Amino acid sequence: MVKLIPALMLLACFSVQAESSKTVLYEGQQFEALELKNKKIETRYREEEVDDTCTRQIPYTVNECGYETRYRRECRTVPGYQDCRTVQDRTCRNVTRYRSECTNVGGGRDCRTVPGRRQCRTLPDGTQRCRQLPSHRVCTDKPPRRVCRDVPYTDRVCTSTPRRQCDWVPSRQVCEDIPYQEHVCRDVTRYRTEEYACRRTIQVPYEVVAKIFDGKIDIQFRESNLGSSKANLNFNLDSEGKVSLKVQDLSENPALILGKKKVEADDQGDTLAINALYKINFLDMNKILAPIKKQIGSFYLNETYLSFVMGKVLKPEGIKVSVKIVRKDKTILSKVLKPTEYKLRDYEGDTKLSLDLNQYDIDLRRREHLVTVDVEMVFNDLILNNPSPMLKNTRTVKIKAVKD
């Protein structure tokens, strides 16, 4: 118990002086430094003995009487007897039966020759005109005649004839166990519960400071925003020794806040010394995110060339462009473009992207296509704005490839 006193005093002292979270207001300064402290509390257990009441079983003997079931074996002779039963004798014989078989007789095509004859007719003037009709052949179809006859065949017919059969069963000895009740007395061991004073070991929980986290935070600011930026930066050191930052932008001209973080830790036994360096840059959000703030438009497509216009691109290395071209549910091109595959140029205050389609060996033809363009902003540093701004713009248009 004596060993716990320094730990409890340290815990009480620490809780008064330590701050695990601090907020810095940025209003154009170049540097800030602050200290954060926190601790990791663990629940441990120690064993203690306490007075208790225990029980034990004490045996004793009693004489108990009662009826128990016993068995005796009894045998008897069963005399022989005739065992009779009815059995079926199967008898089979051949029987002549008849079935009708029919066939078609005759029929077919019947032809005859009709001899020639003289045919005459009287004209209006009373004269007669005759002509000789040649002989010709006349045929008719006669149906066949159906003839049936009885054809004999042999069938096998079986029947069952009952008869009585008897067998002699000789005499035999039959034995069985007959139960009966018998009064019996015997000594039986019983137990009674007896209480007695005893000591019992219990687990008693207590809290100790397992680790103290001593954090030193250095912040370097860089102002790249056109207006004066302003923000609340809340730094927190948690009970696992992790340093985190939440930023609230208060700038009149919205700022995109980017940051880099470097943390070093030195374990000194009971204390973990943490040194963190934050480099924070304030950018003009409207300018840096201009490529995705404006709707993608002014699409042009021919058999070998695609172009479109987006917002002003200040840093070409900071955008990622994807293009997908579909014709009648068939994907002609789907690709994340490399910076070397397209060209950017100023266009009426915006930026025009030009893409040579010859480098992909595709056949567009002069037909209607669905063209989808994704423009996404890419940053190497962490975006600290909360909530984080939208970094992607997508547009799909239906356009016909024109003749070059």
VEXDREN-2710 file (C-alpha; in Angstrom, 1 decimal):
% VEXDREN-2710
k/r/px/py/pz
1/MET/0.0/0.0/0.0
2/VAL/3.0/2.3/0.7
3/LYS/4.1/2.0/-2.9
4/LEU/0.8/3.4/-4.2
5/ILE/1.1/6.7/-2.4
6/PRO/3.7/8.3/-4.8
7/ALA/1.7/7.1/-7.9
8/LEU/-1.5/8.6/-6.5
9/MET/0.3/11.9/-5.6
10/LEU/1.7/12.1/-9.1
11/LEU/-1.8/11.4/-10.6
12/ALA/-3.3/14.2/-8.5
13/CYS/-0.5/16.7/-9.4
14/PHE/-0.7/15.8/-13.0
15/SER/-4.5/16.3/-13.2
16/VAL/-4.1/19.9/-11.9
17/GLN/-1.3/21.0/-14.3
18/ALA/-1.8/18.9/-17.5
19/GLU/-3.6/20.2/-20.6
20/SER/-4.2/17.6/-23.3
21/SER/-5.9/20.0/-25.8
22/LYS/-5.2/23.6/-26.8
23/THR/-6.5/25.9/-29.5
24/VAL/-4.2/28.3/-31.5
25/LEU/-5.8/31.2/-33.4
26/TYR/-3.9/31.9/-36.6
27/GLU/-4.0/35.5/-37.7
28/GLY/-0.8/35.8/-39.9
29/GLN/1.9/34.8/-37.4
30/GLN/4.8/32.7/-38.7
31/PHE/5.4/30.5/-35.7
32/GLU/3.7/29.0/-32.7
33/ALA/4.8/26.6/-29.9
34/LEU/2.8/24.9/-27.3
35/GLU/3.0/22.0/-24.8
36/LEU/0.4/19.2/-24.2
37/LYS/0.3/16.6/-21.6
38/ASN/-1.7/13.5/-21.1
39/LYS/-1.5/10.1/-19.3
40/LYS/-2.5/6.5/-19.8
41/ILE/-4.4/5.1/-16.8
42/GLU/-4.4/1.4/-16.2
43/THR/-6.6/-0.6/-13.9
44/ARG/-4.6/-3.2/-11.9
45/TYR/-5.5/-5.6/-9.2
46/ARG/-3.9/-6.6/-5.8
47/GLU/-4.8/-9.5/-3.6
48/GLU/-6.3/-9.0/-0.2
49/GLU/-7.4/-11.5/2.4
50/VAL/-10.8/-10.9/4.1
51/ASP/-12.8/-12.7/6.8
52/ASP/-15.4/-15.0/5.4
53/THR/-17.7/-17.9/6.4
54/CYS/-17.0/-21.2/4.7
55/THR/-19.0/-24.5/4.7
56/ARG/-17.9/-28.1/4.8
57/GLN/-19.7/-31.5/4.5
58/ILE/-19.6/-33.6/7.7
59/PRO/-20.4/-37.4/7.1
60/TYR/-22.5/-39.5/9.6
61/THR/-24.0/-43.0/9.5
62/VAL/-27.7/-44.0/9.9
63/ASN/-29.3/-47.4/9.7
64/GLU/-32.1/-47.4/7.2
65/CYS/-34.6/-50.2/6.4
66/GLY/-36.9/-50.7/3.5
67/TYR/-38.2/-53.1/0.9
68/GLU/-36.0/-54.0/-2.1
69/THR/-36.9/-55.9/-5.2
70/ARG/-35.2/-59.3/-5.6
71/TYR/-35.5/-61.9/-8.4
72/ARG/-35.7/-65.7/-8.3
73/ARG/-35.4/-67.9/-11.3
74/GLU/-38.3/-70.4/-12.1
75/CYS/-38.3/-73.0/-14.8
76/ARG/-41.0/-75.2/-16.3
77/THR/-41.3/-77.8/-19.1
78/VAL/-43.4/-76.9/-22.1
79/PRO/-44.8/-80.2/-23.8
80/GLY/-44.3/-80.9/-27.5
81/TYR/-47.0/-79.9/-29.9
82/GLN/-48.0/-79.8/-33.6
83/ASP/-47.3/-76.4/-35.2
84/CYS/-49.7/-76.1/-38.2
85/ARG/-50.0/-73.4/-40.8
86/THR/-51.5/-72.8/-44.3
87/VAL/-49.0/-72.6/-47.2
88/GLN/-49.6/-71.7/-50.8
89/ASP/-48.5/-74.1/-53.6
90/ARG/-47.9/-72.3/-56.9
91/THR/-49.0/-74.2/-60.1
92/CYS/-48.3/-72.9/-63.6
93/ARG/-49.6/-74.2/-67.0
94/ASN/-49.6/-73.1/-70.7
95/VAL/-52.8/-71.7/-72.2
96/THR/-53.6/-71.1/-75.8
97/ARG/-55.0/-67.6/-76.4
98/TYR/-55.9/-65.7/-79.6
99/ARG/-55.3/-62.2/-80.8
100/SER/-56.7/-60.4/-83.8
101/GLU/-54.3/-59.4/-86.6
102/CYS/-55.6/-57.2/-89.5
103/THR/-54.0/-56.3/-92.8
104/ASN/-55.0/-54.1/-95.8
105/VAL/-55.7/-55.9/-99.0
106/GLY/-56.1/-54.5/-102.5
107/GLY/-56.8/-50.8/-103.1
108/GLY/-54.5/-48.5/-105.1
109/ARG/-54.9/-46.7/-108.4
110/ASP/-57.3/-48.2/-111.1
111/CYS/-57.0/-46.9/-114.6
112/ARG/-58.9/-47.5/-117.9
113/THR/-58.8/-46.2/-121.4
114/VAL/-61.8/-44.3/-122.8
115/PRO/-61.9/-44.8/-126.7
116/GLY/-62.1/-41.8/-129.0
117/ARG/-65.4/-40.5/-130.4
118/ARG/-66.8/-38.1/-132.8
119/GLN/-68.4/-34.9/-131.4
120/CYS/-70.7/-32.7/-133.5
121/ARG/-72.5/-29.4/-132.8
122/THR/-74.9/-27.3/-134.9
123/LEU/-73.8/-23.7/-135.8
124/PRO/-76.3/-20.8/-135.9
125/ASP/-76.5/-21.0/-139.7
126/GLY/-77.8/-24.6/-139.4
127/THR/-74.7/-26.3/-140.5
128/GLN/-73.0/-29.0/-138.5
129/ARG/-69.4/-29.0/-137.4
130/CYS/-67.8/-32.2/-136.2
131/ARG/-64.5/-33.1/-134.7
132/GLN/-62.8/-36.4/-133.6
133/LEU/-62.0/-36.6/-129.8
134/PRO/-59.0/-38.8/-129.1
135/SER/-59.0/-41.7/-126.7
136/HIS/-57.7/-40.9/-123.2
137/ARG/-56.9/-42.6/-119.9
138/VAL/-59.1/-42.2/-116.8
139/CYS/-57.7/-43.3/-113.3
140/THR/-59.5/-43.5/-109.9
141/ASP/-58.1/-44.3/-106.4
142/LYS/-59.7/-47.3/-104.7
143/PRO/-59.4/-47.7/-100.9
144/PRO/-57.9/-51.0/-99.6
145/ARG/-60.0/-53.7/-98.0
146/ARG/-59.2/-54.6/-94.3
147/VAL/-59.0/-58.3/-93.7
148/CYS/-58.6/-59.6/-90.1
149/ARG/-57.9/-63.1/-88.7
150/ASP/-57.4/-64.7/-85.2
151/VAL/-53.8/-65.8/-84.6
152/PRO/-53.1/-68.3/-81.7
153/TYR/-50.4/-67.7/-79.1
154/THR/-49.3/-69.5/-75.9
155/ASP/-49.6/-67.7/-72.5
156/ARG/-48.3/-68.9/-69.1
157/VAL/-50.9/-68.9/-66.4
158/CYS/-50.0/-69.5/-62.7
159/THR/-52.4/-70.1/-59.7
160/SER/-51.9/-70.5/-56.0
161/THR/-53.4/-73.6/-54.2
162/PRO/-53.6/-73.4/-50.3
163/ARG/-52.8/-76.5/-48.3
164/ARG/-52.3/-77.2/-44.5
165/GLN/-48.8/-78.1/-43.3
166/CYS/-47.9/-79.3/-39.8
167/ASP/-44.5/-79.7/-38.0
168/TRP/-43.8/-81.3/-34.6
169/VAL/-42.3/-79.0/-32.0
170/PRO/-40.5/-81.1/-29.3
171/SER/-40.9/-80.3/-25.6
172/ARG/-38.5/-77.7/-24.1
173/GLN/-37.4/-76.1/-20.8
174/VAL/-38.6/-72.4/-20.3
175/CYS/-37.1/-70.2/-17.5
176/GLU/-37.9/-66.7/-16.3
177/ASP/-37.0/-64.2/-13.4
178/ILE/-39.9/-63.7/-11.0
179/PRO/-39.6/-60.4/-8.9
180/TYR/-40.5/-60.4/-5.2
181/GLN/-40.1/-57.9/-2.2
182/GLU/-37.6/-58.4/0.6
183/HIS/-37.3/-56.3/3.8
184/VAL/-33.6/-55.2/4.2
185/CYS/-31.7/-53.0/6.8
186/ARG/-28.3/-51.5/6.2
187/ASP/-26.0/-48.6/7.4
188/VAL/-26.0/-45.6/5.0
189/THR/-23.6/-42.6/5.0
190/ARG/-25.3/-39.1/5.0
191/TYR/-23.8/-35.6/5.1
192/ARG/-24.7/-32.4/6.9
193/THR/-23.4/-28.9/6.1
194/GLU/-21.3/-27.2/8.8
195/GLU/-20.2/-23.5/8.7
196/TYR/-16.9/-22.3/10.1
197/ALA/-14.8/-19.0/10.1
198/CYS/-12.2/-18.7/7.3
199/ARG/-10.2/-16.2/5.2
200/ARG/-10.7/-15.6/1.5
201/THR/-8.5/-13.9/-1.1
202/ILE/-10.1/-11.3/-3.3
203/GLN/-8.9/-9.1/-6.2
204/VAL/-9.1/-5.4/-5.4
205/PRO/-8.9/-3.0/-8.4
206/TYR/-6.9/0.2/-8.3
207/GLU/-5.7/2.7/-10.9
208/VAL/-2.1/3.7/-11.7
209/VAL/-0.5/6.1/-14.2
210/ALA/1.1/3.6/-16.7
211/LYS/2.6/6.3/-19.0
212/ILE/2.9/10.1/-19.0
213/PHE/2.9/11.7/-22.4
214/ASP/4.8/15.0/-22.6
215/GLY/4.2/16.7/-26.0
216/LYS/5.9/19.7/-27.5
217/ILE/4.3/21.1/-30.6
218/ASP/6.0/23.5/-33.1
219/ILE/3.9/25.1/-35.9
220/GLN/5.3/26.8/-38.9
221/PHE/2.8/28.9/-41.0
222/ARG/3.0/29.9/-44.6
223/GLU/0.5/32.4/-46.1
224/SER/-0.2/31.9/-49.8
225/ASN/-3.7/33.2/-49.7
226/LEU/-4.4/36.6/-51.4
227/GLY/-6.4/37.8/-48.4
228/SER/-5.4/37.5/-44.7
229/SER/-6.2/34.0/-43.5
230/LYS/-7.7/33.3/-40.1
231/ALA/-8.3/29.9/-38.5
232/ASN/-8.7/28.0/-35.3
233/LEU/-6.3/25.1/-34.9
234/ASN/-7.2/22.7/-32.1
235/PHE/-4.3/20.3/-31.1
236/ASN/-5.0/17.3/-29.0
237/LEU/-2.8/14.7/-27.3
238/ASP/-4.8/11.5/-26.5
239/SER/-4.3/8.9/-23.9
240/GLU/-2.4/6.7/-26.3
241/GLY/0.2/9.4/-27.1
242/LYS/-1.3/10.3/-30.5
243/VAL/-1.3/14.0/-31.6
244/SER/-4.2/15.2/-33.8
245/LEU/-5.3/18.5/-35.3
246/LYS/-8.7/19.9/-36.2
247/VAL/-8.9/23.1/-38.2
248/GLN/-11.7/25.6/-38.6
249/ASP/-11.3/28.1/-41.4
250/LEU/-12.4/31.7/-40.4
251/SER/-10.9/33.5/-43.4
252/GLU/-12.9/36.1/-45.3
253/ASN/-11.4/34.8/-48.6
254/PRO/-11.9/31.0/-48.2
255/ALA/-8.5/29.2/-47.7
256/LEU/-7.5/25.7/-48.6
257/ILE/-5.4/24.6/-45.6
258/LEU/-2.7/22.1/-46.3
259/GLY/-0.3/20.6/-43.8
260/LYS/2.7/18.3/-43.2
261/LYS/3.3/16.5/-39.9
262/LYS/6.5/15.1/-38.4
263/VAL/6.4/13.3/-35.0
264/GLU/9.3/12.0/-33.0
265/ALA/9.0/10.1/-29.7
266/ASP/11.5/9.4/-27.0
267/ASP/10.6/6.7/-24.4
268/GLN/12.1/7.7/-21.1
269/GLY/10.5/4.9/-19.0
270/ASP/7.5/6.4/-17.2
271/THR/7.4/9.3/-19.6
272/LEU/7.1/9.4/-23.4
273/ALA/8.5/12.7/-24.8
274/ILE/6.8/13.6/-28.0
275/ASN/8.1/16.3/-30.4
276/ALA/5.7/17.2/-33.3
277/LEU/6.4/19.7/-36.1
278/TYR/3.5/21.0/-38.2
279/LYS/4.0/22.9/-41.5
280/ILE/0.8/24.6/-42.5
281/ASN/0.1/26.5/-45.7
282/PHE/-2.9/28.7/-46.5
283/LEU/-3.9/28.8/-50.2
284/ASP/-6.5/30.7/-52.1
285/MET/-9.3/28.0/-52.3
286/ASN/-11.1/29.6/-55.2
287/LYS/-8.0/29.8/-57.4
288/ILE/-6.3/26.5/-56.5
289/LEU/-9.6/24.6/-56.9
290/ALA/-10.6/26.6/-60.1
291/PRO/-10.3/23.5/-62.4
292/ILE/-13.2/21.8/-60.7
293/LYS/-15.2/24.8/-59.6
294/LYS/-16.4/25.5/-63.1
295/GLN/-18.6/23.1/-65.2
296/ILE/-16.6/21.3/-67.8
297/GLY/-17.8/22.4/-71.3
298/SER/-17.0/23.4/-74.9
299/PHE/-16.6/19.8/-75.9
300/TYR/-15.3/19.1/-79.5
301/LEU/-14.8/15.7/-81.0
302/ASN/-13.7/14.4/-84.4
303/GLU/-12.2/11.1/-85.5
304/THR/-8.8/11.9/-84.2
305/TYR/-9.1/14.7/-81.6
306/LEU/-11.0/15.6/-78.4
307/SER/-10.9/18.9/-76.5
308/PHE/-12.9/20.5/-73.6
309/VAL/-12.6/23.5/-71.4
310/MET/-12.3/23.6/-67.6
311/GLY/-11.5/26.2/-64.9
312/LYS/-8.1/27.9/-64.9
313/VAL/-5.3/25.4/-64.1
314/LEU/-2.5/27.0/-62.0
315/LYS/-0.6/23.9/-61.3
316/PRO/-0.8/21.2/-64.0
317/GLU/0.9/18.6/-61.8
318/GLY/-2.0/19.0/-59.3
319/ILE/-4.8/17.6/-61.5
320/LYS/-5.7/14.0/-62.6
321/VAL/-7.8/13.7/-65.7
322/SER/-9.8/10.6/-66.8
323/VAL/-11.6/10.2/-70.1
324/LYS/-14.2/7.6/-71.2
325/ILE/-15.8/7.3/-74.6
326/VAL/-18.7/4.9/-75.3
327/ARG/-20.6/4.2/-78.5
328/LYS/-23.7/2.0/-78.3
329/ASP/-22.8/0.4/-75.0
330/LYS/-19.3/-0.4/-76.3
331/THR/-16.4/1.3/-74.5
332/ILE/-14.0/2.8/-77.1
333/LEU/-11.6/4.4/-74.6
334/SER/-11.4/4.4/-70.8
335/LYS/-8.2/5.8/-69.4
336/VAL/-6.6/7.9/-66.7
337/LEU/-4.5/10.3/-68.7
338/LYS/-0.8/10.9/-68.1
339/PRO/0.4/14.6/-68.3
340/THR/2.4/13.7/-71.4
341/GLU/-0.7/12.5/-73.3
342/TYR/-2.5/15.8/-73.4
343/LYS/-1.8/19.6/-73.8
344/LEU/-3.1/22.5/-71.8
345/ARG/-3.4/26.1/-73.0
346/ASP/-5.1/29.3/-71.8
347/TYR/-8.6/29.8/-73.3
348/GLU/-10.5/33.0/-72.5
349/GLY/-9.4/33.0/-68.8
350/ASP/-9.9/29.2/-68.5
351/THR/-7.9/26.2/-69.6
352/LYS/-8.5/24.1/-72.7
353/LEU/-7.3/20.4/-72.7
354/SER/-6.5/18.9/-76.1
355/LEU/-6.1/15.2/-76.6
356/ASP/-4.7/13.5/-79.7
357/LEU/-6.7/10.2/-80.1
358/ASN/-4.4/8.8/-82.7
359/GLN/-2.0/7.7/-79.9
360/TYR/-4.6/5.1/-78.7
361/ASP/-5.3/3.4/-82.1
362/ILE/-9.1/3.7/-81.8
363/ASP/-11.8/4.0/-84.4
364/LEU/-14.4/6.7/-83.5
365/ARG/-16.3/7.0/-86.9
366/ARG/-18.6/9.9/-87.5
367/ARG/-21.3/8.7/-85.1
368/GLU/-22.8/9.8/-81.7
369/HIS/-20.7/9.0/-78.6
370/LEU/-21.1/9.4/-74.8
371/VAL/-18.0/11.2/-73.5
372/THR/-17.3/11.3/-69.7
373/VAL/-14.6/13.5/-68.3
374/ASP/-13.4/13.4/-64.6
375/VAL/-11.1/16.2/-63.3
376/GLU/-9.7/15.5/-59.8
377/MET/-7.4/17.7/-57.7
378/VAL/-4.4/15.9/-56.2
379/PHE/-2.3/17.2/-53.3
380/ASN/0.8/15.7/-51.7
381/ASP/0.0/17.4/-48.3
382/LEU/-2.9/16.6/-46.0
383/ILE/-6.0/18.7/-46.4
384/LEU/-6.8/20.1/-43.0
385/ASN/-10.1/21.8/-43.8
386/ASN/-13.1/20.5/-41.8
387/PRO/-15.3/19.6/-43.7
388/SER/-12.9/18.8/-46.5
389/PRO/-13.9/20.5/-49.8
390/MET/-15.0/18.6/-52.9
391/LEU/-12.0/17.7/-55.1
392/LYS/-13.6/16.2/-58.2
393/ASN/-15.7/17.4/-61.1
394/THR/-17.4/15.1/-63.6
395/ARG/-19.3/15.8/-66.8
396/THR/-20.9/13.4/-69.4
397/VAL/-22.1/14.7/-72.8
398/LYS/-23.6/13.1/-75.9
399/ILE/-21.6/14.3/-78.9
400/LYS/-21.2/13.3/-82.6
401/ALA/-17.7/13.0/-84.0
402/VAL/-17.5/15.4/-86.9
403/LYS/-15.4/15.1/-90.0
404/ASP/-11.9/16.3/-89.6
END
